[in-house]
């Protein structure tokens, strides 16, 4: 018997180029310093297009790492505050 069913299409894979590789664990201050240096290099405008794209990709990874570290620090402060029976910590400038 002949099978007339259409052949299954291979599953589409997400492009790895769309998302930068995860940053290795490193101190917040070190990651922030490198992120600032990348920003200065890019603002000067003396990078080639390929260098600028690579710097941007690296910066995204560093930015994510810094945000993760800040979120972790905020959560820890909130936990310490609750355990001490104090009013919840609200970041400066929040309206809550």
MODELLER restraints for C-alpha pairs under 7 A, 6 or more apart:
rsr = mdl.restraints
at = mdl.atoms
rsr.add(forms.Gaussian(group=physical.xy_distance, feature=features.Distance(at['CA:20:A'], at['CA:57:A']), mean=5.93, stdev=0.5))
rsr.add(forms.Gaussian(group=physical.xy_distance, feature=features.Distance(at['CA:20:A'], at['CA:61:A']), mean=6.30, stdev=0.5))
rsr.add(forms.Gaussian(group=physical.xy_distance, feature=features.Distance(at['CA:22:A'], at['CA:61:A']), mean=6.19, stdev=0.5))
rsr.add(forms.Gaussian(group=physical.xy_distance, feature=features.Distance(at['CA:23:A'], at['CA:61:A']), mean=5.59, stdev=0.5))
rsr.add(forms.Gaussian(group=physical.xy_distance, feature=features.Distance(at['CA:23:A'], at['CA:62:A']), mean=6.52, stdev=0.5))
rsr.add(forms.Gaussian(group=physical.xy_distance, feature=features.Distance(at['CA:23:A'], at['CA:65:A']), mean=6.55, stdev=0.5))
rsr.add(forms.Gaussian(group=physical.xy_distance, feature=features.Distance(at['CA:28:A'], at['CA:66:A']), mean=5.85, stdev=0.5))
rsr.add(forms.Gaussian(group=physical.xy_distance, feature=features.Distance(at['CA:28:A'], at['CA:69:A']), mean=6.49, stdev=0.5))
rsr.add(forms.Gaussian(group=physical.xy_distance, feature=features.Distance(at['CA:31:A'], at['CA:62:A']), mean=5.87, stdev=0.5))
rsr.add(forms.Gaussian(group=physical.xy_distance, feature=features.Distance(at['CA:31:A'], at['CA:66:A']), mean=6.75, stdev=0.5))
rsr.add(forms.Gaussian(group=physical.xy_distance, feature=features.Distance(at['CA:32:A'], at['CA:66:A']), mean=6.67, stdev=0.5))
rsr.add(forms.Gaussian(group=physical.xy_distance, feature=features.Distance(at['CA:35:A'], at['CA:59:A']), mean=5.67, stdev=0.5))
rsr.add(forms.Gaussian(group=physical.xy_distance, feature=features.Distance(at['CA:35:A'], at['CA:62:A']), mean=6.21, stdev=0.5))
rsr.add(forms.Gaussian(group=physical.xy_distance, feature=features.Distance(at['CA:38:A'], at['CA:55:A']), mean=6.28, stdev=0.5))
rsr.add(forms.Gaussian(group=physical.xy_distance, feature=features.Distance(at['CA:38:A'], at['CA:59:A']), mean=6.79, stdev=0.5))
rsr.add(forms.Gaussian(group=physical.xy_distance, feature=features.Distance(at['CA:42:A'], at['CA:52:A']), mean=6.42, stdev=0.5))
rsr.add(forms.Gaussian(group=physical.xy_distance, feature=features.Distance(at['CA:78:A'], at['CA:88:A']), mean=6.31, stdev=0.5))
rsr.add(forms.Gaussian(group=physical.xy_distance, feature=features.Distance(at['CA:78:A'], at['CA:89:A']), mean=5.61, stdev=0.5))
rsr.add(forms.Gaussian(group=physical.xy_distance, feature=features.Distance(at['CA:81:A'], at['CA:87:A']), mean=6.93, stdev=0.5))
rsr.add(forms.Gaussian(group=physical.xy_distance, feature=features.Distance(at['CA:81:A'], at['CA:88:A']), mean=6.26, stdev=0.5))
rsr.add(forms.Gaussian(group=physical.xy_distance, feature=features.Distance(at['CA:81:A'], at['CA:89:A']), mean=6.76, stdev=0.5))
rsr.add(forms.Gaussian(group=physical.xy_distance, feature=features.Distance(at['CA:82:A'], at['CA:88:A']), mean=6.43, stdev=0.5))
